[in-house]
Amino acid sequence: MMHLHLKLQTLVYQWVNGGTDVAKNASDMILADDNFVTIIEAVKTGRHIYQNIKKAIHFLISTNIGEIVAIFLGLLLGLDTPLLAIQLLWLNLITDSLPAIALGLEPADKNIMNKKPNNSKKELFADGLWSKIFVEGSMIGILTLFAFSLGYNFYGLETARTMAFISLGMLELVHSFNIRTEESIFKVGIFKNIYLTCAVILGVIMELIVVTIPKIAKIFNVVPLNKEQWLYTIIISVLPIFIIEGQKILNKMKFEKVVYKKAKFTIK
């Protein structure tokens, strides 16, 4: 049976000309029509908006932690700066902002009304969200630093920074797909959010433009990569998909959400 949990002091059912002003002022919810299905749609919309806000915040904080970890850990290890200020600014404008906006337009989960209601006393980062953000951010930062170290040891500083720049941008774009759902992205479908798909494609194109057009590359202090360097960068960039898939399995075991079977009912 589907549970619809609403905390209401008073529910005013307003007909075409019904409902007194006193009752309306005392109520927490007012129906402007004669259909109680409106309540269900209102709850569904509220849950949908809450989920998308949470996803956008989750993505932005985890990717920014990744950038901090890459820079800070590099300094602790005595390495040259993996990324320059202008490169970080570009990543924040393109590979952070566009996917975050697209996550805010994510379609509602098909089971959104069959899940147990959120506890109003719990904060936004409850149920292990802080730990997920920290782990994911650390993963992005460490993989970026790995790309930089690989490039630095075999190809030199400029190539290393270019590999780190592309890797971090691609890691963030790929990670945006992981944020879409708590389920496996292979189960729900990777490309169902057309806005996110377009944001990722645009982000990849912008990254390629920066690296391949000489005048722009000079501004960002990056250099063209050969096939071998591109291969290493791409492999590093797709690793979050498999790492986060494992994390989702563990989180589901520890913080499993209650999902009720869909009830069959009609409201006339």
Summary of the structure (lengths in Angstrom):
residues: 268
radius of gyration: 23.3
end to end distance: 18.7
largest distance: 78.0
contacts: 809
relative contact order: 0.14
helix: 64%
strand: 3%
